[in-house]
Amino acid sequence: DAGVIQSPRHEVTEMGQEVTLRCKPISGHNSLFWYRQTMMRGLELLIYFNNNVPIDDSGMPEDRFSAKMPNASFSTLKIQPSEPRDSAVYFCASCRPGQSNTGELFFGEGSRLTVL
Amino acid sequence: QQPVQSPQAVILREGEDAVINCSSSKALYSVHWYRQKHGEAPVFLMILLKGGEQKGHEKISASFNEKKQQSSLYLTASQLSYSGTYFCGTEQYNQGGKLIFGQGTELSVKP
């Protein structure tokens, strides 16, 4: 089975440009998470969805960040305009809730974003 | 809200044991443990659901004390392959599945 698929794997852009990160969760998984990882802040939860509905976006840094999940097989994280402090690895993860509210998370390989 | 892990880093010789702790100021519904190797994505190790529950994964086991809102990860007879950063993730009651990770513990196993 295919795992969580993220694109692009690497993105280098200039400050002020729009960045769109994409994620395809594992088929049948109805929860999707976006995390950001930096050395300073570790793994930060940005937003998560259940059944395509955003449940908690309190981790989204500011209005420059937005996320959508138009259907069960696709999600986007958009940064507009981007800033150098947005440089990080962005992970998408999906799960099928099991015994706990959140089951085992399957992470994508991440999108490494560098904003110059 | 973010759980606190200790220690931040640990260096072991192959065959030695280690304990990584995770604590929260909030009542916890579950604790998750993940391992991340350099340049890779985090990989699931185990979930603990109930007070006092213990689980095992190879020579890695964990406990969860619900009353103290603490979990510990035990690595016994460490192998080189255990090197990486270990994260605990915590889920609070009535949070609808929100999983928050600690800052991580970097484990290095030397030959």
gemmi code that builds the backbone of each chain (N, CA, C; Angstrom):
import gemmi

chains = {
    "A": [
        ("ASP", (0.838, -1.200, 0.000), (0.000, 0.000, 0.000), (0.871, 1.248, 0.000)),
        ("ALA", (0.440, 2.256, -0.740), (1.184, 3.502, -0.758), (1.020, 4.185, 0.588)),
        ("GLY", (2.081, 4.842, 1.024), (2.012, 5.586, 2.267), (1.468, 6.976, 2.015)),
        ("VAL", (1.679, 7.857, 2.974), (1.287, 9.248, 2.819), (2.243, 9.903, 1.820)),
        ("ILE", (1.681, 10.583, 0.856), (2.506, 11.167, -0.197), (2.470, 12.682, -0.094)),
        ("GLN", (3.648, 13.276, 0.004), (3.746, 14.725, 0.080), (4.526, 15.261, -1.121)),
        ("SER", (4.147, 16.444, -1.539), (4.905, 17.122, -2.586), (4.831, 18.627, -2.374)),
        ("PRO", (5.856, 19.355, -2.778), (7.137, 18.845, -3.236), (7.977, 18.354, -2.068)),
        ("ARG", (9.021, 17.622, -2.344), (9.928, 17.174, -1.272), (10.819, 18.316, -0.818)),
        ("HIS", (11.188, 19.137, -1.754), (12.025, 20.296, -1.452), (11.491, 21.500, -2.200)),
        ("GLU", (11.498, 22.642, -1.503), (11.042, 23.877, -2.134), (11.933, 25.001, -1.645)),
        ("VAL", (12.522, 25.711, -2.585), (13.302, 26.899, -2.257), (12.607, 28.071, -2.939)),
        ("THR", (12.284, 29.077, -2.167), (11.554, 30.194, -2.717), (12.052, 31.491, -2.088)),
        ("GLU", (11.633, 32.563, -2.641), (12.031, 33.868, -2.114), (10.930, 34.464, -1.257)),
        ("MET", (11.356, 35.224, -0.309), (10.418, 35.890, 0.591), (9.331, 36.608, -0.200)),
        ("GLY", (8.098, 36.438, 0.252), (6.985, 37.087, -0.399), (6.232, 36.222, -1.385)),
        ("GLN", (6.860, 35.117, -1.782), (6.215, 34.220, -2.737), (5.192, 33.324, -2.032)),
        ("GLU", (4.246, 32.854, -2.803), (3.259, 31.902, -2.293), (3.812, 30.486, -2.375)),
        ("VAL", (3.575, 29.726, -1.324), (4.025, 28.334, -1.282), (2.812, 27.436, -1.045)),
        ("THR", (2.705, 26.381, -1.806), (1.634, 25.414, -1.599), (2.237, 24.032, -1.427)),
        ("LEU", (1.948, 23.418, -0.299), (2.394, 22.061, -0.008), (1.190, 21.135, -0.112)),
        ("ARG", (1.444, 19.954, -0.621), (0.342, 19.023, -0.902), (0.526, 17.709, -0.181)),
        ("CYS", (-0.602, 17.086, 0.113), (-0.567, 15.820, 0.844), (-1.692, 14.911, 0.381)),
        ("LYS", (-1.331, 13.670, 0.136), (-2.324, 12.638, -0.143), (-2.263, 11.617, 0.978)),
        ("PRO", (-3.305, 11.526, 1.801), (-3.266, 10.579, 2.924), (-3.456, 9.142, 2.451)),
        ("ILE", (-3.251, 8.216, 3.345), (-3.487, 6.812, 3.042), (-4.984, 6.582, 2.877)),
        ("SER", (-5.349, 5.837, 1.874), (-6.747, 5.566, 1.613), (-7.409, 4.906, 2.813)),
        ("GLY", (-8.566, 5.427, 3.204), (-9.279, 4.865, 4.346), (-8.989, 5.568, 5.659)),
        ("HIS", (-7.952, 6.394, 5.666), (-7.644, 7.164, 6.876), (-8.504, 8.419, 6.876)),
        ("ASN", (-9.195, 8.664, 7.982), (-10.096, 9.802, 7.988), (-9.623, 10.963, 8.854)),
        ("SER", (-8.397, 10.864, 9.369), (-7.820, 11.996, 10.099), (-6.514, 12.396, 9.432)),
        ("LEU", (-6.302, 13.692, 9.316), (-5.086, 14.187, 8.673), (-4.522, 15.340, 9.491)),
        ("PHE", (-3.211, 15.301, 9.678), (-2.513, 16.273, 10.506), (-1.421, 16.962, 9.682)),
        ("TRP", (-1.228, 18.246, 9.936), (-0.072, 18.974, 9.410), (0.803, 19.400, 10.592)),
        ("TYR", (2.077, 19.000, 10.533), (3.053, 19.394, 11.545), (4.181, 20.160, 10.874)),
        ("ARG", (4.809, 21.027, 11.649), (5.999, 21.751, 11.183), (7.134, 21.399, 12.145)),
        ("GLN", (8.318, 21.115, 11.603), (9.441, 20.741, 12.440), (10.616, 21.671, 12.198)),
        ("THR", (11.103, 22.266, 13.279), (12.327, 23.056, 13.253), (13.178, 22.660, 14.444)),
        ("MET", (14.446, 23.006, 14.400), (15.329, 22.690, 15.517), (14.856, 23.382, 16.789)),
        ("MET", (14.419, 24.616, 16.631), (14.071, 25.406, 17.810), (12.749, 24.973, 18.439)),
        ("ARG", (11.771, 24.657, 17.593), (10.416, 24.415, 18.101), (9.993, 22.960, 18.094)),
        ("GLY", (10.798, 22.101, 17.507), (10.432, 20.689, 17.448), (9.282, 20.454, 16.493)),
        ("LEU", (8.437, 19.484, 16.834), (7.302, 19.113, 15.992), (6.066, 19.855, 16.485)),
        ("GLU", (5.651, 20.845, 15.732), (4.491, 21.656, 16.107), (3.272, 21.216, 15.301)),
        ("LEU", (2.165, 21.023, 15.977), (0.915, 20.736, 15.278), (0.328, 22.041, 14.745)),
        ("LEU", (0.113, 22.080, 13.449), (-0.462, 23.285, 12.842), (-1.982, 23.186, 12.782)),
        ("ILE", (-2.473, 22.095, 12.237), (-3.904, 21.925, 12.045), (-4.192, 20.451, 11.842)),
        ("TYR", (-5.397, 20.012, 12.202), (-5.774, 18.662, 11.843), (-7.238, 18.590, 11.442)),
        ("PHE", (-7.528, 17.599, 10.629), (-8.851, 17.406, 10.054), (-9.379, 16.021, 10.458)),
        ("ASN", (-10.673, 15.948, 10.681), (-11.382, 14.676, 10.801), (-12.466, 14.658, 9.737)),
        ("ASN", (-12.460, 13.621, 8.920), (-13.457, 13.526, 7.852), (-13.535, 14.810, 7.025)),
        ("ASN", (-12.388, 15.332, 6.682), (-12.216, 16.500, 5.824), (-12.568, 17.820, 6.491)),
        ("VAL", (-12.968, 17.794, 7.743), (-13.380, 19.005, 8.437), (-12.261, 19.461, 9.361)),
        ("PRO", (-11.851, 20.733, 9.286), (-10.810, 21.203, 10.211), (-11.347, 21.216, 11.634)),
        ("ILE", (-10.618, 20.550, 12.523), (-11.060, 20.429, 13.912), (-10.382, 21.462, 14.798)),
        ("ASP", (-9.105, 21.643, 14.597), (-8.333, 22.564, 15.447), (-7.231, 23.180, 14.615)),
        ("ASP", (-7.295, 24.473, 14.432), (-6.246, 25.171, 13.677), (-5.515, 26.166, 14.571)),
        ("SER", (-5.575, 25.948, 15.870), (-4.960, 26.892, 16.805), (-3.441, 26.947, 16.670)),
        ("GLY", (-2.855, 25.954, 16.029), (-1.419, 25.956, 15.844), (-0.947, 26.692, 14.602)),
        ("MET", (-1.864, 27.109, 13.780), (-1.478, 27.865, 12.588), (-0.883, 29.199, 13.038)),
        ("PRO", (0.334, 29.498, 12.614), (1.060, 30.646, 13.165), (0.347, 31.980, 12.974)),
        ("GLU", (-0.168, 32.214, 11.833), (-0.821, 33.494, 11.564), (-1.622, 33.372, 10.281)),
        ("ASP", (-2.237, 34.486, 9.927), (-3.154, 34.449, 8.784), (-2.470, 34.128, 7.465)),
        ("ARG", (-1.182, 34.186, 7.442), (-0.473, 33.855, 6.199), (-0.599, 32.364, 5.873)),
        ("PHE", (-0.936, 31.584, 6.879), (-1.058, 30.137, 6.696), (-2.532, 29.750, 6.543)),
        ("SER", (-2.792, 28.870, 5.599), (-4.140, 28.344, 5.443), (-4.044, 26.894, 4.982)),
        ("ALA", (-5.025, 26.102, 5.357), (-5.042, 24.688, 4.973), (-6.447, 24.303, 4.557)),
        ("LYS", (-6.499, 23.403, 3.579), (-7.781, 22.916, 3.089), (-7.723, 21.413, 2.905)),
        ("MET", (-8.879, 20.814, 2.966), (-8.995, 19.398, 2.645), (-10.290, 19.230, 1.861)),
        ("PRO", (-10.239, 19.444, 0.570), (-11.455, 19.424, -0.253), (-12.094, 18.050, -0.373)),
        ("ASN", (-11.288, 17.002, -0.201), (-11.839, 15.649, -0.233), (-10.947, 14.728, 0.590)),
        ("ALA", (-11.371, 13.495, 0.710), (-10.680, 12.556, 1.607), (-9.287, 12.175, 1.137)),
        ("SER", (-8.935, 12.516, -0.087), (-7.648, 12.057, -0.606), (-6.676, 13.196, -0.907)),
        ("PHE", (-6.970, 14.406, -0.413), (-6.087, 15.511, -0.768), (-6.189, 16.652, 0.244)),
        ("SER", (-5.032, 17.187, 0.597), (-5.006, 18.361, 1.471), (-3.873, 19.277, 1.021)),
        ("THR", (-4.057, 20.562, 1.249), (-3.022, 21.540, 0.941), (-2.757, 22.428, 2.140)),
        ("LEU", (-1.524, 22.857, 2.225), (-1.106, 23.861, 3.211), (-0.472, 24.996, 2.418)),
        ("LYS", (-1.026, 26.176, 2.572), (-0.568, 27.295, 1.773), (0.003, 28.389, 2.676)),
        ("ILE", (1.092, 28.971, 2.224), (1.707, 30.097, 2.936), (1.795, 31.256, 1.947)),
        ("GLN", (1.153, 32.336, 2.296), (1.145, 33.497, 1.419), (1.012, 34.773, 2.239)),
        ("PRO", (1.991, 35.660, 2.205), (3.313, 35.515, 1.603), (4.268, 34.779, 2.524)),
        ("SER", (5.234, 34.117, 1.943), (6.191, 33.368, 2.752), (7.263, 34.302, 3.316)),
        ("GLU", (7.828, 33.887, 4.457), (8.883, 34.635, 5.126), (10.009, 33.673, 5.492)),
        ("PRO", (11.239, 34.183, 5.661), (12.365, 33.295, 6.000), (12.099, 32.444, 7.241)),
        ("ARG", (11.373, 32.955, 8.222), (11.103, 32.193, 9.452), (10.148, 31.031, 9.219)),
        ("ASP", (9.578, 30.935, 8.042), (8.735, 29.780, 7.712), (9.563, 28.579, 7.265)),
        ("SER", (10.843, 28.771, 7.101), (11.712, 27.674, 6.680), (11.657, 26.550, 7.710)),
        ("ALA", (11.349, 25.358, 7.242), (11.137, 24.220, 8.133), (10.851, 22.989, 7.283)),
        ("VAL", (10.718, 21.867, 7.963), (10.192, 20.668, 7.302), (8.725, 20.541, 7.710)),
        ("TYR", (7.873, 20.421, 6.730), (6.440, 20.302, 6.973), (6.029, 18.858, 6.728)),
        ("PHE", (5.470, 18.249, 7.760), (5.026, 16.861, 7.663), (3.506, 16.794, 7.633)),
        ("CYS", (3.040, 15.913, 6.804), (1.641, 15.543, 6.794), (1.556, 14.126, 7.353)),
        ("ALA", (0.540, 13.854, 8.152), (0.355, 12.512, 8.713), (-1.126, 12.165, 8.678)),
        ("SER", (-1.396, 10.893, 8.486), (-2.800, 10.470, 8.507), (-2.968, 9.279, 9.432)),
        ("CYS", (-4.182, 9.066, 9.871), (-4.468, 7.918, 10.720), (-5.927, 7.541, 10.606)),
        ("ARG", (-6.165, 6.310, 11.056), (-7.534, 5.832, 11.171), (-7.758, 5.677, 12.664)),
        ("PRO", (-8.541, 6.549, 13.279), (-8.717, 6.488, 14.730), (-9.070, 5.084, 15.199)),
        ("GLY", (-8.368, 4.660, 16.253), (-8.567, 3.300, 16.743), (-8.997, 3.308, 18.182)),
        ("GLN", (-8.232, 2.635, 19.018), (-8.600, 2.538, 20.422), (-8.585, 3.897, 21.105)),
        ("SER", (-7.646, 4.711, 20.758), (-7.665, 6.073, 21.281), (-8.328, 6.955, 20.242)),
        ("ASN", (-8.548, 8.190, 20.583), (-9.120, 9.094, 19.607), (-8.225, 9.202, 18.386)),
        ("THR", (-6.932, 9.175, 18.638), (-5.965, 9.242, 17.552), (-5.249, 7.905, 17.476)),
        ("GLY", (-5.262, 7.286, 16.354), (-4.563, 6.024, 16.182), (-3.112, 6.264, 15.797)),
        ("GLU", (-2.496, 5.230, 15.269), (-1.108, 5.320, 14.821), (-1.025, 6.325, 13.686)),
        ("LEU", (-0.145, 7.304, 13.817), (0.060, 8.274, 12.743), (1.067, 7.729, 11.739)),
        ("PHE", (0.702, 7.844, 10.479), (1.612, 7.505, 9.397), (2.059, 8.830, 8.771)),
        ("PHE", (3.357, 9.088, 8.846), (3.881, 10.350, 8.346), (4.332, 10.227, 6.901)),
        ("GLY", (4.151, 11.311, 6.161), (4.784, 11.423, 4.862), (6.260, 11.731, 5.051)),
        ("GLU", (6.995, 11.784, 3.941), (8.433, 12.016, 4.021), (8.781, 13.473, 4.291)),
        ("GLY", (7.787, 14.345, 4.238), (8.016, 15.738, 4.561), (8.337, 16.592, 3.355)),
        ("SER", (8.037, 17.869, 3.498), (8.400, 18.869, 2.486), (9.348, 19.858, 3.146)),
        ("ARG", (10.577, 19.907, 2.654), (11.566, 20.824, 3.234), (11.459, 22.157, 2.525)),
        ("LEU", (11.058, 23.183, 3.270), (10.866, 24.509, 2.707), (11.978, 25.444, 3.144)),
        ("THR", (12.579, 26.106, 2.190), (13.579, 27.135, 2.468), (13.106, 28.427, 1.830)),
        ("VAL", (12.953, 29.444, 2.670), (12.534, 30.753, 2.174), (13.711, 31.713, 2.309)),
        ("LEU", (14.167, 32.221, 1.189), (15.358, 33.083, 1.182), (14.996, 34.550, 1.376)),
    ],
    "B": [
        ("GLN", (0.740, 23.174, 27.285), (0.108, 22.008, 26.702), (1.124, 20.989, 26.191)),
        ("GLN", (2.262, 21.494, 25.723), (3.268, 20.582, 25.194), (3.852, 19.747, 26.319)),
        ("PRO", (3.921, 18.425, 26.140), (4.538, 17.602, 27.177), (6.032, 17.895, 27.272)),
        ("VAL", (6.581, 17.604, 28.432), (7.993, 17.849, 28.688), (8.728, 16.523, 28.736)),
        ("GLN", (9.792, 16.417, 27.953), (10.578, 15.194, 27.924), (11.913, 15.412, 28.629)),
        ("SER", (12.403, 14.346, 29.228), (13.728, 14.380, 29.827), (14.340, 12.991, 29.719)),
        ("PRO", (15.661, 12.893, 29.532), (16.562, 14.019, 29.286), (16.403, 14.541, 27.862)),
        ("GLN", (17.101, 15.609, 27.553), (17.074, 16.144, 26.183), (17.922, 15.297, 25.260)),
        ("ALA", (18.988, 14.730, 25.827), (19.879, 13.913, 25.013), (20.539, 12.881, 25.905)),
        ("VAL", (20.852, 11.741, 25.322), (21.539, 10.695, 26.061), (22.449, 9.929, 25.105)),
        ("ILE", (23.630, 9.584, 25.614), (24.589, 8.802, 24.829), (24.802, 7.479, 25.546)),
        ("LEU", (24.676, 6.408, 24.808), (24.816, 5.062, 25.371), (25.873, 4.271, 24.618)),
        ("ARG", (26.396, 3.279, 25.291), (27.176, 2.251, 24.614), (26.222, 1.114, 24.265)),
        ("GLU", (26.504, 0.448, 23.201), (25.685, -0.698, 22.795), (25.512, -1.655, 23.972)),
        ("GLY", (24.280, -2.069, 24.204), (23.995, -3.003, 25.292), (23.535, -2.338, 26.575)),
        ("GLU", (23.705, -1.022, 26.667), (23.267, -0.320, 27.875), (21.777, -0.005, 27.800)),
        ("ASP", (21.220, 0.356, 28.946), (19.798, 0.664, 29.048), (19.588, 2.173, 29.166)),
        ("ALA", (18.393, 2.616, 28.821), (18.059, 4.036, 28.956), (16.572, 4.185, 29.265)),
        ("VAL", (16.254, 5.280, 29.917), (14.863, 5.622, 30.205), (14.614, 7.051, 29.750)),
        ("ILE", (13.527, 7.237, 29.031), (13.118, 8.570, 28.595), (11.766, 8.865, 29.222)),
        ("ASN", (11.670, 10.031, 29.813), (10.454, 10.396, 30.534), (9.662, 11.466, 29.806)),
        ("CYS", (8.356, 11.429, 30.032), (7.442, 12.363, 29.396), (6.395, 12.743, 30.428)),
        ("SER", (6.204, 14.025, 30.640), (5.216, 14.440, 31.638), (4.377, 15.585, 31.106)),
        ("SER", (3.158, 15.644, 31.622), (2.223, 16.669, 31.189), (1.558, 17.315, 32.388)),
        ("SER", (1.175, 18.560, 32.217), (0.455, 19.253, 33.280), (-1.053, 19.033, 33.156)),
        ("LYS", (-1.466, 18.360, 32.089), (-2.888, 18.124, 31.832), (-3.215, 16.645, 31.984)),
        ("ALA", (-4.474, 16.375, 32.288), (-4.925, 14.986, 32.344), (-4.857, 14.385, 30.945)),
        ("LEU", (-4.316, 13.192, 30.867), (-4.060, 12.578, 29.564), (-4.976, 11.395, 29.290)),
        ("TYR", (-5.399, 11.329, 28.059), (-6.183, 10.189, 27.598), (-5.269, 9.100, 27.054)),
        ("SER", (-4.220, 9.514, 26.390), (-3.278, 8.539, 25.848), (-1.912, 9.174, 25.662)),
        ("VAL", (-0.924, 8.309, 25.575), (0.445, 8.731, 25.275), (0.945, 7.899, 24.100)),
        ("HIS", (1.570, 8.561, 23.157), (2.127, 7.896, 21.986), (3.639, 8.092, 21.996)),
        ("TRP", (4.349, 7.111, 21.469), (5.801, 7.232, 21.315), (6.190, 6.998, 19.860)),
        ("TYR", (7.105, 7.875, 19.379), (7.600, 7.797, 18.010), (9.119, 7.929, 18.030)),
        ("ARG", (9.738, 7.368, 17.017), (11.182, 7.516, 16.839), (11.442, 8.106, 15.464)),
        ("GLN", (12.357, 9.050, 15.425), (12.722, 9.686, 14.152), (14.219, 9.595, 13.945)),
        ("LYS", (14.605, 9.018, 12.832), (16.014, 8.989, 12.467), (16.313, 10.214, 11.614)),
        ("HIS", (17.571, 10.583, 11.627), (17.987, 11.818, 10.978), (17.570, 11.839, 9.503)),
        ("GLY", (16.877, 12.901, 9.132), (16.482, 13.053, 7.737), (15.270, 12.241, 7.324)),
        ("GLU", (14.654, 11.578, 8.303), (13.490, 10.753, 7.979), (12.260, 11.242, 8.736)),
        ("ALA", (11.142, 10.632, 8.453), (9.906, 10.969, 9.147), (9.805, 10.195, 10.460)),
        ("PRO", (9.067, 10.708, 11.406), (8.829, 9.946, 12.642), (8.103, 8.636, 12.337)),
        ("VAL", (8.443, 7.611, 13.118), (7.830, 6.303, 12.957), (7.214, 5.878, 14.284)),
        ("PHE", (6.013, 5.361, 14.194), (5.255, 4.950, 15.370), (5.918, 3.799, 16.113)),
        ("LEU", (5.934, 3.901, 17.452), (6.409, 2.793, 18.293), (5.232, 2.153, 19.033)),
        ("MET", (4.487, 2.958, 19.796), (3.384, 2.390, 20.553), (2.465, 3.471, 21.109)),
        ("ILE", (1.254, 3.037, 21.460), (0.265, 3.890, 22.137), (-0.051, 3.267, 23.481)),
        ("LEU", (-0.180, 4.091, 24.512), (-0.589, 3.632, 25.825), (-1.856, 4.364, 26.217)),
        ("LEU", (-2.826, 3.588, 26.698), (-4.143, 4.154, 26.920), (-4.565, 4.279, 28.379)),
        ("LYS", (-4.163, 3.346, 29.207), (-4.741, 3.318, 30.544), (-3.679, 3.506, 31.611)),
        ("GLY", (-4.114, 3.946, 32.791), (-3.191, 4.117, 33.887), (-2.441, 2.841, 34.177)),
        ("GLY", (-1.134, 2.948, 34.284), (-0.335, 1.796, 34.637), (-0.093, 0.845, 33.490)),
        ("GLU", (-0.615, 1.171, 32.322), (-0.467, 0.254, 31.208), (0.998, 0.193, 30.770)),
        ("GLN", (1.412, -0.973, 30.389), (2.742, -1.147, 29.830), (2.634, -1.866, 28.501)),
        ("LYS", (3.501, -1.476, 27.605), (3.513, -2.147, 26.307), (4.946, -2.391, 25.908)),
        ("GLY", (5.131, -3.260, 24.972), (6.487, -3.560, 24.526), (6.589, -3.614, 23.026)),
        ("HIS", (7.775, -3.291, 22.552), (8.063, -3.322, 21.116), (9.514, -3.737, 20.999)),
        ("GLU", (9.769, -4.981, 20.623), (11.124, -5.532, 20.656), (11.658, -5.382, 22.078)),
        ("LYS", (12.781, -4.708, 22.250), (13.314, -4.513, 23.598), (13.003, -3.102, 24.081)),
        ("ILE", (11.984, -2.514, 23.529), (11.550, -1.199, 23.936), (10.167, -1.335, 24.556)),
        ("SER", (10.019, -0.849, 25.747), (8.729, -0.919, 26.415), (8.409, 0.437, 27.012)),
        ("ALA", (7.176, 0.606, 27.453), (6.771, 1.889, 28.014), (5.705, 1.681, 29.065)),
        ("SER", (5.613, 2.641, 29.950), (4.576, 2.637, 30.970), (3.865, 3.975, 30.950)),
        ("PHE", (2.653, 3.968, 31.472), (1.843, 5.185, 31.502), (1.150, 5.249, 32.845)),
        ("ASN", (1.496, 6.246, 33.629), (0.847, 6.469, 34.907), (-0.143, 7.613, 34.727)),
        ("GLU", (-1.390, 7.231, 34.568), (-2.427, 8.221, 34.255), (-2.592, 9.236, 35.397)),
        ("LYS", (-2.470, 8.773, 36.617), (-2.673, 9.673, 37.766), (-1.582, 10.737, 37.839)),
        ("LYS", (-0.375, 10.349, 37.497), (0.729, 11.301, 37.544), (0.928, 12.026, 36.219)),
        ("GLN", (0.146, 11.623, 35.215), (0.263, 12.222, 33.884), (1.688, 12.092, 33.350)),
        ("GLN", (2.231, 10.911, 33.534), (3.604, 10.658, 33.130), (3.693, 9.353, 32.365)),
        ("SER", (4.654, 9.326, 31.457), (4.965, 8.097, 30.746), (6.480, 7.965, 30.665)),
        ("SER", (6.936, 6.740, 30.652), (8.364, 6.481, 30.508), (8.581, 5.439, 29.421)),
        ("LEU", (9.615, 5.645, 28.650), (10.012, 4.712, 27.593), (11.301, 4.040, 28.042)),
        ("TYR", (11.311, 2.718, 28.015), (12.460, 1.952, 28.472), (13.117, 1.265, 27.281)),
        ("LEU", (14.397, 1.513, 27.123), (15.164, 0.854, 26.070), (16.209, -0.036, 26.753)),
        ("THR", (16.089, -1.316, 26.549), (17.001, -2.250, 27.201), (17.949, -2.872, 26.185)),
        ("ALA", (19.151, -3.125, 26.648), (20.172, -3.738, 25.789), (20.210, -3.028, 24.435)),
        ("SER", (20.460, -1.727, 24.488), (20.334, -0.892, 23.295), (21.205, -1.389, 22.145)),
        ("GLN", (20.671, -1.174, 20.957), (21.371, -1.546, 19.726), (21.676, -0.270, 18.949)),
        ("LEU", (22.611, -0.371, 18.031), (22.969, 0.793, 17.223), (21.743, 1.359, 16.502)),
        ("SER", (20.850, 0.468, 16.122), (19.663, 0.892, 15.376), (18.688, 1.712, 16.217)),
        ("TYR", (18.899, 1.759, 17.511), (18.003, 2.540, 18.369), (18.310, 4.037, 18.316)),
        ("SER", (19.426, 4.400, 17.739), (19.783, 5.819, 17.669), (18.717, 6.605, 16.919)),
        ("GLY", (18.457, 7.793, 17.424), (17.462, 8.646, 16.800), (16.878, 9.578, 17.842)),
        ("THR", (15.854, 10.307, 17.447), (15.176, 11.200, 18.367), (13.824, 10.596, 18.712)),
        ("TYR", (13.552, 10.495, 19.984), (12.309, 9.907, 20.473), (11.360, 11.014, 20.916)),
        ("PHE", (10.145, 10.918, 20.429), (9.114, 11.891, 20.770), (7.956, 11.208, 21.484)),
        ("CYS", (7.511, 11.837, 22.545), (6.233, 11.410, 23.100), (5.162, 12.374, 22.591)),
        ("GLY", (4.009, 11.831, 22.347), (2.864, 12.627, 21.928), (1.736, 12.401, 22.910)),
        ("THR", (1.092, 13.448, 23.317), (0.030, 13.302, 24.302), (-1.314, 13.776, 23.764)),
        ("GLU", (-2.314, 13.093, 24.233), (-3.687, 13.372, 23.824), (-4.487, 13.606, 25.100)),
        ("GLN", (-5.134, 14.748, 25.196), (-5.925, 15.067, 26.379), (-7.369, 14.640, 26.169)),
        ("TYR", (-8.096, 14.554, 27.264), (-9.514, 14.240, 27.182), (-10.260, 15.368, 26.469)),
        ("ASN", (-11.260, 14.994, 25.738), (-12.159, 15.949, 25.079), (-11.416, 16.898, 24.139)),
        ("GLN", (-10.363, 16.402, 23.530), (-9.617, 17.228, 22.591), (-9.814, 16.742, 21.160)),
        ("GLY", (-10.659, 15.762, 20.998), (-11.015, 15.336, 19.652), (-9.868, 14.780, 18.839)),
        ("GLY", (-8.904, 14.167, 19.503), (-7.828, 13.532, 18.752), (-6.614, 14.396, 18.519)),
        ("LYS", (-6.505, 15.497, 19.216), (-5.366, 16.407, 19.032), (-4.128, 15.804, 19.670)),
        ("LEU", (-3.080, 15.588, 18.902), (-1.849, 14.947, 19.373), (-0.726, 15.968, 19.361)),
        ("ILE", (-0.198, 16.253, 20.558), (0.862, 17.245, 20.721), (2.146, 16.519, 21.123)),
        ("PHE", (3.233, 16.853, 20.463), (4.503, 16.193, 20.723), (5.399, 17.004, 21.653)),
        ("GLY", (6.180, 16.277, 22.456), (7.219, 16.907, 23.241), (8.368, 17.342, 22.346)),
        ("GLN", (9.380, 17.915, 22.967), (10.477, 18.483, 22.179), (11.476, 17.443, 21.708)),
        ("GLY", (11.331, 16.234, 22.190), (12.186, 15.150, 21.707), (13.379, 14.882, 22.600)),
        ("THR", (13.837, 13.634, 22.577), (15.048, 13.206, 23.280), (15.949, 12.539, 22.252)),
        ("GLU", (17.140, 13.095, 22.103), (18.070, 12.542, 21.122), (18.897, 11.434, 21.766)),
        ("LEU", (18.803, 10.256, 21.202), (19.514, 9.087, 21.726), (20.596, 8.668, 20.741)),
        ("SER", (21.807, 8.563, 21.236), (22.923, 8.089, 20.404), (23.488, 6.827, 21.030)),
        ("VAL", (23.525, 5.770, 20.262), (24.098, 4.514, 20.721), (25.424, 4.307, 19.999)),
        ("LYS", (26.482, 4.182, 20.764), (27.824, 4.016, 20.209), (28.262, 2.561, 20.337)),
        ("PRO", (29.100, 2.119, 19.395), (29.575, 0.723, 19.472), (30.516, 0.526, 20.665)),
    ],
}
model = gemmi.Model(1)
for chain_id, residues in chains.items():
    chain = gemmi.Chain(chain_id)
    for i, (resn, *xyz) in enumerate(residues, 1):
        res = gemmi.Residue()
        res.name, res.seqid = resn, gemmi.SeqId(i, " ")
        for name, pos in zip(("N", "CA", "C"), xyz):
            atom = gemmi.Atom()
            atom.name, atom.element = name, gemmi.Element(name[0])
            atom.pos, atom.b_iso = gemmi.Position(*pos), 0.0
            res.add_atom(atom)
        chain.add_residue(res)
    model.add_chain(chain)
structure = gemmi.Structure()
structure.add_model(model)
structure.setup_entities()
